[in-house]
Amino acid sequence: MYDTGTTAFMIVCTMLVFLMTPALAFFYGGLSRRKNVVNTMFMSVAVIGTVGVIWVIAGWSLAYGGDGSLPFLGGFDQFFLSGFVDGVLNPSVEAGDGATMAAAAYAEYPSIVDIAFQAAFAIITIAIITGSLAGRMKFGAVITFVAIWCLLVYAPLAHMVWGGDGSLIGDMIGALDFAGGDVVHISSGLTGLLLCVILGKRRGYGMLSYRPHNVPFVVLGAGLLWFGWFGFNSGSAFVADGVAGLALVTTMIAPAAAMLSWMVTEKLLTGKTTLVGACTGIVAGLVVITPAAGFVEPWAALVMGLVVSPICYVAIAFMKHKLGYDDALDAFGCHCVGGTVGGILTGLFCVPGLSWTDHGGLIYTGDASLLGSQVLGILVTYAFVGIMTLIIGLVVKAVFKGSLRVKESVESEGLDAVIHGESAYPAYNGLD
């Protein structure tokens, strides 16, 4: 029978992770221009509906179904509604039956709860992508792309990392990813980068000032993201135990350190500290600790938070302008770069006794095996996500008559009024 405490714990964590997507909508909405805030937030909200339906029909089964014999994909045995009937009507079904998730050996909650928990992961991952596309992508093209990407990229990648025995990255390569450095952040950030390159730059990019239009929205979004992230990382222990508690603490300390580090970096380089910058530092700290949350000690989480902010700051403030890509709300600079840093540092700081493999971090063991596995796992993630995203992006572009972008006149007037027929601030007559 199931453990009621762990079942309740996982249900609460599921709700916390689900909250992260509306939180992201506020975060992105605050960073966007006033004339595009509805469209920017709507992209995140629309992902909830699109991915939510796709995941329960087929996504969970493709990621975690089957017997683990396929290194790239789960199974098709529970394809229709992801085995909901068995999960509800057969109380003898133990957690992980028919699934290959890494936690199957010790999780003590119904597999139907895992379907919802993992759905919330898929939703927030895909919502992150939309930050790179703000202000210029056709809404129908966004929905089409994320629907295909969920099944052809996210589900296989989740299996490769978290699919248990026989999975390519988690088992064969031996890379660790506690809560989604590869699966969530590198995949979404890299996808955002490639899509924004396919889309092209926003009208007036490099000449106009693209400032956040609502800083309080940014703060609200960052705060709710941090709150939901406690469930995101702690829930990835799949049981209410000491590892979940460790993940809770590391999820508290890494973003706090990253926020301070961002403030110092910003002060040194610009002479000012900004609230938007502090909130961006919080998100960078949350990203960097995600792959390591249940593997590292609190002091290591502190170091990771301090290290990640200067790196992400350089990626956002300098590298983007140097290379000329228009990652509108910096999904790549924060999530992909931060996730890569976190994955590599996991190979340094992982406590051997907490590792899912036979290898611990370099500073504990003097053995670089785990570090090498981390780097290889990241490279495989980059290759798989990059190739698949380019293919899907170009196919969707062809379907939408050779262009993913709205017309120039629509972009100039604003997507809110033209595409959605509404305004976030209908009584406001000020300049954009």
Secondary structure, 3 states (H helix, E strand, C coil): CCCHHHHHHHHHHHHHHHHHHHHHHHHHHHHCCHHHHHHHHHHHHHHHHHHHHHHHHHHHHHHHCCCCCCCCCCCCCCCHHHHHHHHHHCCCCCCCCCCCCHHHHCCCCCHHHHHHHHHHHHHHHHHHHHHHHCCCECHHHHHHHHHHHHHHHHHHHHHHHHCCCCCHHHHHHCCCCCCCHHHHHHHHHHHHHHHHHHHCCCCCCCCCCCCCCCHHHHHHHHHHHHHHHHHHHHHHHCCCCHHHHHHHHHHHHHHHHHHHHHHHHHHHHHCCCCHHHHHHHHHHHHHHHHHHCCCCCHHHHHHHHHHHHHHHHHHHHHHHHHHCCCCCCCHHHHHHHHHHHHHHHHHHHCCHHHCCCCCCCHHHHCCCHHHHHHHHHHHHHHHHHHHHHHHHHHHHHHHCCCCCECCHHHHHHCHHHHHHCCCCCCCCCCCC
